[in-house]
Amino acid sequence: MTALSFRSGRMGTWRLGRTLVLWAATLAFLIYVLAPVAWLLSSSFQSEREIVSKPPHWIPHHPTLQNFAAIFTAKDRHVTYESRRAADPATGGYIPSTASNLLPAIGNSLIVACAVVVLNLLVGVPAAYAMAKIRFRGREASIYAILATRVIPDIALVVPFFLFIRDLGLLDSLWSLIITYLAITVPFSVFILASYFESLPDDLDKAARVDGCSRRQTLTRVYLPLSLPSVVAVTLFAFLASWNEFLLALMFTQTPKSQTLPIIIASFTSDFTISFSFINAAGVIAVIPPVILAVVFERYIVSGLTAGAIKG
């Protein structure tokens, strides 16, 4: 009885220790992930003098909306060489020369991201259904060939993409970004959707065909409603990939009419000085659309990414 009690005590201690280790690891990971976001949000409500103070203030002592007001009034302020040189960021009066391009860049990013999402679904959903439910020669090879395209790093594709876009005459246009982003996102979207379609019973396809449904009707009336989590996951992936992409946007756009949000925010650092408060306020605005999407579709994201991993 004593030995049994001792063993039970050891097991209880081991479980408690494991629980404490898991909680500590989880807390450390959350701090590592959320600390930059918390600082971005906090500093966007601070003046420049407070941001650079030592030690830093995680909670603003004197919260201000001046940084956000400067973003929305930048187009009404005439910025010259003399005014930029004379302005002191610590007073909050410094406005980067490209600040007036921020709001148009948000519109460009939304147009590109939404177009990539729509075209992704129009191309990816039928392709994934065909690969998952239609048996044809070379089916397995085609799936792996599509996925293998994502092994190539984006930096290696810059020159081929540039030559292709130049020959099409689409440089410095939103279409140059939409086309290249589709080439990057469609393979992964097809792979995720095909995995999810394969996890759904083949009997659904056979029953729909017996009832007289065409392939298109089977897809739209049977499989597409059941694959909503996977479609949401692909939508969020395509939107975030397009919203955050920097390298290709830097190469293919030269003027504010086509430049997206990451390019304009990066341009804030290439002036006489850097206003961290202004950049951080712009960063907060930039993360709002992805956060809204993640909150709205949160319950679909995990199931959409993992359901296809286990075939039913």
N, C-alpha and C positions, 0 to 999 in steps of 0.2 A: 504493500500500500504506500509505503514511503517512497519507493522507487517510482511508482506511478505518479505520485504527486510531484516528485522532483522533475520527471519528464514533462508533465503537463506545465509546470512552471517554466521550464526551459522553452517549450513551444510557445507559451504566451509571451515570454520575453523576446523571442526571435520574431514573432509576428509584430509585436509593438515596435521593435527596432526597424523592421522592414517598412512598416507604415511611416515611421518618422523619416526614414531615408527618402522614401518616395515623396512625402510632402516637402521635404527640404529641396529635393531635386526639382520638383514642380515649381516651387516658389522661386528658386534661382533662375529657372528657365523663363518664367513669367517676367521677372525683373529684367532679364537680359533682353527680352523681346519688347516689353512695353515701356521701358525707361526712355528710349529715344522718342517714342510717340508722345509720352507724357511731357518731355522737355520741349518738343516741337509745339505742342498745344499751349504749354505754359508760357514759353518765350514769345509766342505770337501776341500775347496780351501785355508784354513788357516793353518798356522803352529801351532804346539802344544802350543807354548808360546802365540800366539795371541788368541787361543781359550779360554784359562784359564785366560786371562786378565780381569780386572775389570775397567770400565764396559765392557760387551761383545761387540764385533764388529759385527753388522749385515751385514755390507759390508766390505769385507776383505781389509785391508790397503795394504797388500803385497800379492796379489793372487799368488798361487803356484800350480803346478801340481805334486809336489813331492809325495803327498799321493797316487795318482793314479799310478804314476810310480813305487812306492814301491810295490804295489799290483802285477803288471805285471812282476816285476823283483825279487819277493820274492823267486821263485824257484831257482834262480841263486845265492842266497846268503846263505852261510853256517852259520846257527844260532846255537850257542853253549850256554852252561850255562854261561860261562864267558862273552860272547859278549852281552847276554841279560841283565845280571846283570850290566854291565858297561855302557850300552847305556842309553842315556838321551833322553826321549821323546820330551823334549822342543827343541832339535836340529833337530828333524826329522829323526834321525838315528835309532830309535827303531823299530824293526820288531818282531811281535809276533812269537812264535815258530810254530804255526799252520798256518801261513800266506800262505805258499806254497800250502795249501789244498783248498784255496778259489776258484781258477779257476776250479779245478775238481768238487768242490761242486756245482758250477753254472751249470755245465754239468749234474750232478746228478739231480738237481732240475728241469731242463728243461726236462730231460727224464721222470721223474716221473709225472710232471704236464701234459705233452703232452699225455702220456699213459693214465692217468686218464681221460683227456678230451675225447679222442677217445673212450675208453671203456664206458664212461658215455653216450655218444651219441648212441653207438651201443646197449646198454641195455635200456637206458631211453626212446629213441624215440619210439621204437615198444611198450614198456610197456605203455607209456602215450597214444599212439594212441588206443591201445586195451581198456584201461580204459575209454577213452573219447567217443569212437564211437562204441564199441561192447557191447551190452547188455548181461550180464551174471549174474548168481546168485552170490551174495556176492560182486558185483562190488563196491558199496559205502563203504562197510566195508573194502575192500582191500585198497582203496585209503586212508582212515583214518588210517589204520594199518601201511601203509608205512610211512605216515607223522608222526605218533606217535613215530616212532623209533628215530626221531630227538629231542624228548623231553628229552631223556636220555643224560646227560652230557658226554662229551668225557672222563673225568677222571674216570667215572664209568666203561668205556669199556676197560680201559688199561689192566687190568689183564686178562679178557676173550680173548682179542685180542692177548695178549702175549702168552698165553697157546696155542691158535690156531696156531699162526705163528711158535711157537717152535715145535709143533707136525708135522707141514709141513716141518720142516727143512729149513725155509726161513729167520731165524734171520740174521741180518747184510747183507741184500741184498735189492736191490731196489724193488723186488717183494713184500716184506713185507709191504712196504709203499704203493705201488699201490693197493694191496688188501684191506688194511684197509681204505685208502682214498676213495675207491669206496663205501665201506659200509657206509661212512659218507655222501658222496655227492649224490649218486644215488637217495635216497628218495626225497630230495628237488628238484632234477632235474626232476624226474617223476611228482611231484606235479605241478611245473611251466609249464611243457610241456602239461600235461593233462588239466590244466586250459585254456591254449591257444587253444588247439585242440577243447575243448568244446565251445569256443567262435566262432568257424568257423561253418557255416551252415551245418546241416546234409544232406541237399539236394546235396551237393557236393559228399558226400559218396554214396548216392543213385544213382546219375547220373553216377558216375564212375563204379559202380557195374553193372548198366544196360548196359553200353558200353562194358562190358566184362572184366573189370579190376579185378585182384585178390586183396586180402587185401594188399599184399605187393606192388603191382603196384599203388593202390590207395594212399597208404602212401607216396611212393617215388615220384610219378608224380603229385599228386594233393595237398596233405596236407603239405608235407615237404617244397616245395618252398614257400608256403604261411606263413609258421611258422618260417621263417628266423630270425625275431627279437627275438623270444623266444629261438631259438637254439643258437643264439649269446649270449644271457643273460646267458643261462646255461653253455655255453663254458667258458665265463669269470668267472662265479662263481666257476666252477670246477677247473679252472687254479689257481685262487687266493687262494682257500682253500688248494690246494696242495702245492703251492709255499710258502705260509706263515706258514704252520703247523709246530709246534715245539714239542709238547708233545710226540706224537707217534714216531716222528723221533728220539727223544732223547732216547726213550725206546728200539727201535728196531734196531738201528744202533750203532756200536761201533768203527768202523774203517773208515778212510777217503775214502775207496773205495765205501762206500754206504752212507756216511753222506751228508746231504743236506745243502743248504746255511744258513738257520737260526742257525743250530747247529755249523757250523764253525765260524760264526760271534760271537756267544755267547762265543765260546772258546777263543776269543781274550781277554776277561776280566779275565781269570784265569791264569795269568802269573805273572811276577815280578811286573809289573806296567801296567797301561792302557794307550794306545795311542788313545785319542779321535779322533784325525785327521785321523788315519788309519781306525778306526771303522766307522767313518762317511763317508769316501770315499767308503768303502765297502757297506755301506747302500745305497749310491747313485746308485751304480752299481746294487744293489738288486732290486731297485724300477723301473729300466728302463724297463724290459719286461712288468710288469703290466701296466705301464703308456702308453707304445706303444699300447697295446691291447685296453686300454680304449679310447685312442684318435682315433684309427682306426675304432672301432665299436661303437663310442659314440652315434650315431643316432639310433642304434638298442637297446641299453641297457634299456632305460626308457620304450620304447614301449613294449619291450619283457617282462618286469617285471610287467607292469600294464595292458596290453591289456586283459589278461585272467581274470581280476577282474570283468569285465562287459561282460556278455554274449550277443552276437548279435543275 
